[in-house]
Amino acid sequence: MATGNEGKDLPALLNRLRTSGPHKTLPTARRIRIIFNKTLIADTTAAVLVWEHPWYPQYYIPASDIQNASLTTDALATLTVAEKPGVEAKSTDRVLRFDDDSSWGALTGLVRLEFSAMDSWLEEDLPIYGHPKDPFKRIDILPSTRPIEVRIGGTTVAKSSFAQHLHETGLRVRYYLPLASVVDPALLRRSSTTTYCPYKGTAEYYDVVLEDGREFKDVVWYYRATLHESAAVAGLISFYNEKVEILLDGKKVD
């Protein structure tokens, strides 16, 4: 049974890496383990963080550290875990293999296993969710008593004398307000949308529905619980800066 056919156009990614290389790479001494088909298929301290684009990295591992599985030698490779008691055979073709040709540079001898095609990934003894964290990113959460107001479609939907300002490297500041800052609870409609952030956790969303019937989908999010580094914003709400008008200390935030 083949799995993991979602995701990137692997031939295009392979070609881009061949012609232009990755955005950057960083070897790591962290122990990385990968589970596929209920089987430990890799256990390495020689993984490499590879930025295929500027936003976040993926782990690539040495082909020599693949275990308990077979891996074809093609660049567009297939990984297979054979049948064993209680486990059916299973394969995935969401694999790139970089041979020992030194022209691959930092990718020489590595394998890219699509993150979502695996059962789970472990960094030391902690599971990795979503994608590996970027070691060059930092989150600072600063409490502020500067008054803040949020307008949507010309209507004030939230006002507060307090907010947590979340600064994340390379991204615009996000403002987290108490839920009670919403001027009318009837403006919020719970959404079924969820997203995951490796730095904060699982976000849930609200739509905003104005009195005149205009709807703004998923413009508010919140975390019921967060990862420890973002604990200060748990239970607070944030509005998409890009989709609303935010006034901080009476001045519009760009």
PESULSUL-V828374 format. One record per residue. PHI is phi in degrees with one decimal (none if undefined). OMEGA is omega in degrees with one decimal (999 if undefined). BURIAL is I if it has 16 or more other ideal C-beta (glycine too) atoms within 10 Angstrom, else O. Layout:
BEGIN
phi = {PHI & PHI}
omega = {OMEGA & OMEGA}
burial = {BURIAL & BURIAL}
END
This chain:
BEGIN
phi = {none & -89.3 & -136.7 & 76.2 & -84.3 & -81.5 & 103.5 & -67.8 & -77.4 & -63.8 & -58.3 & -66.8 & -63.4 & -58.6 & -64.6 & -66.2 & -67.0 & -70.1 & -88.5 & -117.4 & 76.2 & -74.7 & -60.4 & -167.0 & -137.8 & -151.9 & -63.7 & -133.4 & -91.9 & -67.7 & -77.4 & -115.2 & -122.3 & -128.7 & -109.9 & -140.4 & 54.6 & 61.2 & -133.1 & -73.3 & -106.8 & -156.1 & -147.7 & -142.0 & -114.9 & -123.1 & -70.5 & -127.1 & -77.2 & -123.2 & -92.1 & -74.2 & -148.3 & -73.2 & -87.0 & -159.1 & -95.9 & -124.6 & -89.1 & -108.0 & -126.0 & -63.4 & -58.5 & -68.4 & -96.6 & -70.9 & -140.1 & 56.7 & -157.6 & -104.7 & -133.4 & -68.2 & -89.1 & -65.6 & -63.5 & -90.7 & -94.8 & -127.3 & -107.4 & -133.2 & -103.8 & -70.9 & -62.7 & -150.0 & -52.1 & 83.6 & -135.7 & -76.3 & -61.9 & -150.4 & -130.9 & -138.7 & -103.0 & -89.5 & -137.3 & -116.1 & -121.4 & -105.5 & -71.5 & -84.4 & -67.9 & -64.6 & -65.3 & -76.1 & 63.1 & -65.5 & -90.6 & -55.2 & 78.9 & -98.0 & -129.3 & -104.0 & -102.7 & -59.7 & -54.1 & -75.3 & -81.7 & -87.8 & -67.9 & -164.0 & -125.7 & -123.2 & -109.6 & 53.1 & -111.1 & -108.1 & -68.3 & -101.7 & -116.0 & 80.1 & -168.4 & -60.3 & -73.3 & -85.7 & -66.4 & -93.9 & -97.6 & -137.0 & -117.3 & -120.1 & -117.0 & -116.6 & -70.4 & -141.9 & -101.2 & -68.2 & -62.2 & -133.8 & -134.3 & -118.8 & -119.6 & -131.4 & 57.4 & 82.2 & -108.3 & -71.9 & -111.6 & -154.6 & -143.2 & -154.1 & -94.8 & -148.2 & -155.4 & -94.9 & -97.6 & -99.6 & -103.6 & -121.7 & -47.9 & 84.2 & -120.7 & -71.0 & -65.3 & -110.1 & -110.0 & -108.9 & -113.8 & -62.1 & -57.6 & -68.8 & -73.0 & -67.1 & -68.3 & -146.8 & -55.3 & -67.9 & -71.8 & -96.9 & -126.7 & -62.4 & -104.6 & -87.2 & -71.4 & -135.3 & -137.3 & -123.8 & -121.2 & -64.2 & -98.4 & -125.5 & 123.9 & -92.0 & -97.6 & -112.4 & -130.1 & -121.6 & -89.2 & -109.7 & -119.4 & -77.3 & -60.3 & -83.5 & 94.8 & -65.6 & -115.2 & -126.7 & -75.4 & 54.2 & -93.4 & -126.7 & -135.2 & -157.1 & -118.9 & -61.7 & -139.9 & -123.0 & -69.3 & -58.0 & -69.5 & -119.9 & -58.6 & -68.0 & -105.7 & -59.3 & 83.0 & -93.3 & -115.1 & -132.1 & -107.7 & -63.7 & -52.7 & -68.2 & -114.6 & -132.2 & -107.1 & -115.2 & -110.1 & -116.7 & 57.3 & 82.8 & -112.0 & -68.1 & -85.2 & -72.1}
omega = {178.9 & -179.0 & 169.8 & -178.2 & 177.7 & 170.2 & -170.6 & 168.1 & -172.8 & 176.8 & 179.1 & 178.1 & 178.8 & -179.2 & 179.7 & 178.8 & 179.1 & -174.4 & -173.8 & -176.3 & 177.3 & 177.1 & 172.3 & 178.3 & 177.9 & 174.6 & 179.1 & 177.4 & 179.9 & 176.3 & -179.5 & 176.0 & -177.4 & 178.0 & 175.4 & -178.8 & 177.5 & -175.1 & 174.4 & -176.0 & 177.4 & 176.5 & -170.1 & 168.8 & -178.7 & 178.7 & 178.4 & 171.6 & -177.1 & 175.2 & 176.7 & 177.8 & -174.5 & -163.4 & 179.0 & -175.2 & 168.1 & 173.2 & 167.3 & -176.8 & 176.5 & 176.7 & -179.0 & 179.6 & 171.9 & -179.8 & 176.8 & -179.4 & 174.6 & -177.5 & 178.9 & -174.9 & -179.8 & 173.3 & 170.1 & -166.0 & 174.9 & 177.2 & -178.4 & 168.7 & -175.2 & 176.9 & 174.5 & -176.9 & 178.5 & -178.0 & 175.6 & 174.7 & -178.2 & -179.5 & 169.2 & 176.2 & 178.4 & -172.3 & 168.4 & 178.6 & -179.5 & -173.5 & -173.9 & 176.0 & -174.9 & 178.7 & 176.8 & 179.1 & -176.6 & -179.1 & -176.4 & 176.6 & -177.3 & 177.2 & 172.4 & 174.5 & -176.9 & -171.8 & -174.4 & 179.0 & 179.0 & 176.1 & -178.9 & 176.7 & 176.1 & 172.7 & -162.8 & -178.6 & 179.5 & 175.6 & 174.8 & 178.3 & 175.3 & 175.0 & 177.6 & 176.3 & 177.2 & -178.0 & 178.9 & 179.0 & 178.6 & 174.7 & 172.4 & 178.5 & -174.2 & 175.5 & -177.7 & 175.4 & 173.0 & -178.0 & -178.0 & 179.5 & 178.9 & 177.7 & 175.2 & -179.3 & 180.0 & -178.0 & 175.2 & -178.9 & 179.2 & 175.8 & -179.8 & 174.1 & -179.5 & 172.9 & 169.7 & 179.4 & -177.7 & 179.3 & 178.7 & -175.0 & 174.8 & -178.2 & 178.0 & 179.3 & 173.0 & -176.6 & -178.5 & -174.1 & 171.8 & 177.9 & -179.4 & 177.9 & 177.2 & -171.1 & 178.7 & -178.8 & -179.2 & 178.8 & -175.2 & 174.4 & -177.1 & 179.5 & 176.3 & -177.2 & 169.3 & 173.6 & -180.0 & 175.7 & -179.5 & -177.8 & -174.2 & -178.1 & -177.0 & 179.1 & 170.8 & -168.7 & 168.4 & 162.9 & 171.2 & 178.4 & -178.7 & -177.6 & -179.4 & 176.0 & 178.9 & -177.1 & 178.2 & -170.1 & 169.6 & -179.7 & 179.7 & 174.2 & 179.6 & 176.9 & 174.5 & 176.4 & -177.2 & 165.8 & -168.1 & -175.8 & -178.6 & -174.2 & -175.4 & -179.7 & 178.9 & 177.6 & 177.3 & -179.2 & 177.5 & 180.0 & 176.8 & 178.0 & -174.6 & -172.7 & -178.6 & 174.1 & -179.4 & 175.5 & 179.1 & -176.1 & 177.6 & -178.8 & -179.3 & 176.4 & 179.7 & 999}
burial = {O & O & I & I & O & O & O & O & O & I & O & O & O & I & O & O & I & O & O & O & O & I & O & O & I & O & O & I & O & O & O & I & I & I & O & I & I & O & I & O & I & I & O & I & O & O & I & I & I & I & I & I & O & O & O & O & I & I & I & I & I & O & I & O & I & I & O & O & I & O & I & O & O & O & I & O & I & O & I & I & I & O & O & O & O & O & O & O & O & I & I & I & I & I & I & I & I & I & O & O & O & O & O & I & O & I & I & O & I & I & I & I & I & I & I & O & I & I & O & O & I & I & I & O & O & O & O & I & I & O & I & I & I & I & O & O & O & O & I & O & I & O & O & O & O & O & O & I & I & I & I & I & O & O & I & O & I & I & O & I & O & O & I & I & I & I & O & I & O & O & O & O & O & I & I & I & I & O & O & O & I & I & O & O & O & O & I & I & O & O & O & O & O & O & O & O & I & O & I & I & I & O & I & I & I & I & I & I & O & O & O & O & O & O & O & I & O & I & I & I & I & I & I & O & O & I & I & O & O & I & O & I & I & I & O & I & I & I & I & I & I & O & O & I & I & I & O & I & O & O & O & O & O & O}
END
